[in-house]
Amino acid sequence: MKAEELRNKLTEKGLKVTPQRMVILDAIYALNHPTAENISDVIRRNHPNISTATVYKVLDAFVSCGLIQRVQTERDHMRYDALMENHHHLYCPETDRIEDYNDEELNELLAGYFKKKNIPNFKIEDLKLQIIGKFDT
């Protein structure tokens, strides 16, 4: 992603543009559902002064302001996703691989199903599925 696009994403969320935030956000977009450790490993190649603690603090700030979201795997690995539009995940526990899955028909089916169920004392704000299986190699 271009530097100007990264700057715009940060400023749109009211975040100060810093070199650390720019590098970490760029890594999130470059990697597929990375862990904090994945991000640290990638950015340390060119930015050895950015600590793992800084990566975690920046990720928390990004999640808090709605710039990215957390995705937890069955292995209890916390991963990060920059795609904020409504989508689901295909997850392979053997490889710990996650891929985005967009399906408007599935979204409508789920919304309609839960609207009919009318769960007492609970308001659904969002629906996300993690579909577990194996990717063909």
C-alpha positions as CSV (number, residue, x, y, z in Angstrom):
1,M,0.0,0.0,0.0
2,K,1.3,3.5,-0.8
3,A,2.5,5.7,2.0
4,E,-0.2,8.3,1.3
5,E,-2.9,5.7,1.6
6,L,-1.5,4.6,4.9
7,R,-1.3,8.2,6.2
8,N,-4.9,8.7,5.2
9,K,-6.1,5.6,7.0
10,L,-4.3,6.7,10.2
11,T,-5.6,10.3,10.1
12,E,-9.2,9.2,9.2
13,K,-9.2,7.3,12.5
14,G,-7.8,10.3,14.4
15,L,-4.4,8.7,14.9
16,K,-1.1,10.6,14.8
17,V,1.0,9.6,11.9
18,T,4.3,8.2,13.2
19,P,7.0,6.1,11.4
20,Q,6.2,3.1,13.7
21,R,2.5,3.2,12.9
22,M,3.2,3.6,9.2
23,V,5.6,0.6,9.2
24,I,3.3,-1.6,11.3
25,L,0.2,-0.7,9.2
26,D,2.1,-1.4,6.0
27,A,3.1,-4.8,7.4
28,I,-0.5,-5.7,8.3
29,Y,-1.6,-5.0,4.7
30,A,1.4,-6.8,3.2
31,L,0.9,-10.0,5.3
32,N,-2.1,-12.3,5.4
33,H,-3.8,-12.2,8.9
34,P,-0.4,-11.8,10.7
35,T,0.3,-12.3,14.3
36,A,2.2,-9.6,16.3
37,E,5.3,-11.8,16.0
38,N,4.9,-12.0,12.2
39,I,4.7,-8.2,12.1
40,S,7.7,-7.8,14.4
41,D,9.8,-10.2,12.3
42,V,9.0,-8.4,9.1
43,I,9.6,-4.9,10.3
44,R,12.8,-5.7,12.2
45,R,14.6,-6.3,8.9
46,N,14.5,-2.6,8.0
47,H,13.5,-1.1,11.4
48,P,15.5,-3.0,14.1
49,N,14.7,-0.3,16.7
50,I,11.0,-1.0,16.8
51,S,10.4,-3.2,19.8
52,T,7.8,-6.0,20.1
53,A,6.2,-4.1,22.9
54,T,5.7,-1.1,20.5
55,V,4.1,-3.5,17.9
56,Y,1.6,-4.7,20.5
57,K,0.8,-1.1,21.7
58,V,0.2,0.0,18.1
59,L,-1.9,-3.0,17.3
60,D,-4.1,-2.3,20.4
61,A,-4.5,1.3,19.3
62,F,-5.4,0.2,15.8
63,V,-8.0,-2.2,17.1
64,S,-9.4,0.3,19.6
65,C,-10.1,2.9,16.8
66,G,-11.5,0.3,14.4
67,L,-8.7,0.4,11.9
68,I,-8.1,-3.4,12.1
69,Q,-9.7,-6.3,13.9
70,R,-8.5,-9.3,15.9
71,V,-9.1,-12.8,14.6
72,Q,-8.4,-15.7,17.0
73,T,-7.5,-19.1,15.7
74,E,-8.2,-22.5,17.2
75,R,-4.5,-22.6,18.3
76,D,-5.3,-19.4,20.3
77,H,-3.1,-17.4,18.1
78,M,-4.2,-13.8,17.9
79,R,-4.1,-12.6,14.3
80,Y,-4.9,-9.2,12.8
81,D,-7.1,-8.4,9.8
82,A,-7.2,-5.0,8.0
83,L,-10.3,-5.9,6.1
84,M,-13.1,-4.2,8.0
85,E,-15.9,-4.9,5.6
86,N,-18.3,-7.7,6.7
87,H,-16.6,-11.0,5.7
88,H,-16.0,-14.5,7.0
89,H,-12.8,-16.6,7.3
90,L,-11.7,-19.9,5.9
91,Y,-9.4,-21.5,8.5
92,C,-7.2,-24.6,8.3
93,P,-6.1,-25.7,11.8
94,E,-3.3,-27.9,10.4
95,T,-1.5,-25.0,8.8
96,D,-3.1,-22.2,10.8
97,R,-3.8,-20.5,7.5
98,I,-6.7,-18.0,7.3
99,E,-8.2,-16.6,4.1
100,D,-11.0,-14.0,3.8
101,Y,-14.3,-15.3,2.4
102,N,-16.9,-12.9,1.1
103,D,-20.4,-14.1,0.3
104,E,-23.4,-11.8,0.2
105,E,-25.9,-14.6,-0.1
106,L,-24.5,-16.2,3.1
107,N,-24.7,-12.8,4.9
108,E,-28.3,-12.4,4.0
109,L,-29.1,-16.0,5.0
110,L,-27.5,-15.5,8.4
111,A,-29.2,-12.2,9.0
112,G,-32.6,-13.6,8.0
113,Y,-32.1,-16.7,10.2
114,F,-31.3,-14.8,13.3
115,K,-33.9,-12.1,12.7
116,K,-36.5,-14.9,12.8
117,K,-35.0,-16.5,15.9
118,N,-35.3,-13.2,17.9
119,I,-32.9,-14.3,20.7
120,P,-34.3,-12.8,23.9
121,N,-32.2,-10.2,25.7
122,F,-29.6,-10.1,23.0
123,K,-29.0,-7.7,20.1
124,I,-26.9,-9.1,17.3
125,E,-24.5,-6.4,16.1
126,D,-22.4,-8.4,13.7
127,L,-22.1,-12.0,12.3
128,K,-18.8,-13.6,11.4
129,L,-18.2,-17.2,10.6
130,Q,-14.9,-19.0,10.8
131,I,-15.3,-21.9,8.4
132,I,-12.9,-24.7,9.4
133,G,-11.5,-27.1,6.8
134,K,-8.4,-27.9,4.7
135,F,-7.0,-26.0,1.8
136,D,-6.1,-28.0,-1.3
137,T,-2.3,-27.9,-1.8
